[in-house]
Structure formats: C-alpha cells, structure tokens
Amino acid sequence: MVTLFYYALVAFVSLLLVVNLVRSRSWERDVLYVIVLVPFLLRLLRLK
C-alpha cells in the first residue's frame, strides 16, 4: 500500500514538473526542470 502511494506521489510530482516545463519560457528553467525531472522518471521506471 505504501509503495503504491509512493509511486502515485512520484507520478504526480513528475506530472507537475512536465507541465511547468511546457509552460516555461526560458531555457535556464527548462534545463533546471529536466535535471530535477530525471530522478523522478527513473523512480517511476524503477531504475533508481
């Protein structure tokens, strides 16, 4: 149960990061969002 909640939370945060990445206008923020998003995507894919 805790694991499902954890993956749901990671998916939600990843979704928020992707939405902010799409809305972003500056390339500096784009790079920052991608750097932050990579570990979340690796967790969702269970690659740690």
QUIHUZI-V750125 format. One record per pair of residues at least 12 apart in sequence whose ideal C-beta (glycine too) atoms are under 8 Angstrom apart, sorted by sequence separation. I is the first residue (numbers start at 1). GAP is how many residues later the second one is. If there is no record, write none. Layout:
i = <I	I>
gap = <GAP	GAP>
//
This chain:
i = <21	20	21	17	21	17	18	17	14	17	14	13	14	10	14	10	11	10	7	7>
gap = <12	13	13	16	16	19	19	20	23	23	26	27	27	30	30	33	33	34	36	37>
//
